[in-house]
Amino acid sequence: MAKHNELGKLGEQRAAEYLISKGYQILEQNWSYNHKEIDLIALKNDMLIIAEIKTRSNENWEHPQEAITNRKIRFLVDATEAYIMTNDIDLEVRFDVIAVINEHNNWKIEHIEDAFYPPVN
């Protein structure tokens, strides 16, 4: 596995551990639908949380929210709709971004709630 893929997997695991420590229930990790993947799907306070995880090896990259393009938002919304339909879910949905930064084995996590909203058609 490429080094950046390993870092990404570690970041996703750290993000899941972080959410669990904050009282979230992890429902799915790396759930995919038609080549569209949701990094983490969680539940907290009767709300479905869709979390996009951005892992970096230092803070010199763009801000995690800036890495979420309109195309990525459409992919996440499509995959979320499929997840909701497949699992017959009737909950409010929130889209979060979790930035995981690992500088010299010092992990830093920034959780951005309501990071973006689905586009209105």
N, C-alpha and C positions, 0 to 999 in steps of 0.2 A: 504494500500500500504506500502511496506517495506520502511524503512528510506532511504536506498541507492537509491531506485527507485524514491522517492520524490526528493532527491537531484539531481538526473539525470534529472528529468523533469524541475526542477528549473534552472539547468545549461543550458539546451537546450533553455529555454525561455530567459535567460540572453544572450546567444549567438545570438539568433535571434534579440533581441533588439540592440545588439552591431552591427550586420551586417547592420540593417536598419539605424542606426545612421551613418554608413560609406557609405551610398548610395546604398546598395544592395537591390534588390527586392526579398523578400522571395516567392518562388513558392510553396514549399511543406515543411511540417514538418512531420517526421516519415513516409515517404513514403515506402511502402513495396511491395515486389514482391517475391513470393515463399519463404517465411520465411527469406528473406534478406531485411534489412531495411537501408534506408538512413536517417540520422538524420535531415539534412537540405539540401534543394536544393534551390539555389538562382541564381539570374541573375545580372550581372554587366558588363557594357561595352561590350555587345554582347558576353559574355562568361558565360557558364553554370558552376556554382560552386557547387561542391559536398562537403559538410562539415561533417566530423565526429567530434562529440562533446565528449570530455572527461571531466567529472566533478569529482572533488576531494574535500574532506573536509580539506585538508592541502597540503602543498608542499612536504611532505615526501614520496610521491609515485613516481613511475617511471615517466620519462618524457613522455608526451602524445604521442609523435611520437613512442616511444618504445612500446607502448601498441597496436600499429597497426601491427598486424601480417600479414604474407603473405596470410594466409587464409582469414583474414578480407579484405585485399585488393582485393582478387579475388571475394569475396561476393559483395563488393562495385562496382567493375567493372561490374559484371553480372547485378546487380540491375540498375546501370547507363545505361547500354546498353538497358535494358528493358524499362526504363523511356524514353530514347531517341526515341526508336521505337514506343512506345505507344503514345507519344505526337508529333511525326514527327518533331523532333528538328534537326536542322543542325547548331550547334554552336560548337566552341572549348570548351573543358571541362578542368576544373582545379580541382584537389583534394586538399582540405585544411583540416587541423586539428585545432580545436579551443579548447584550454584548459581553463576550467572555474574552478577556485579554490575559495572556500568559507571558509575562516578562521574567525570564530566568526562574521559572517555577514559582513565581508569585502570581497567583490567580486573582483577578479582579473581575467582578460581575456588576454590570449596570443593567437594570431591568426597567424598560420603558413601557409602561402600560398605555393602552390606547394609542399605540405608535402611529397607526394609520387607520383609515376607514375605507370600507368598500366603495368603489366609485358608484355614483348614482347614474342609472341608465336613462 
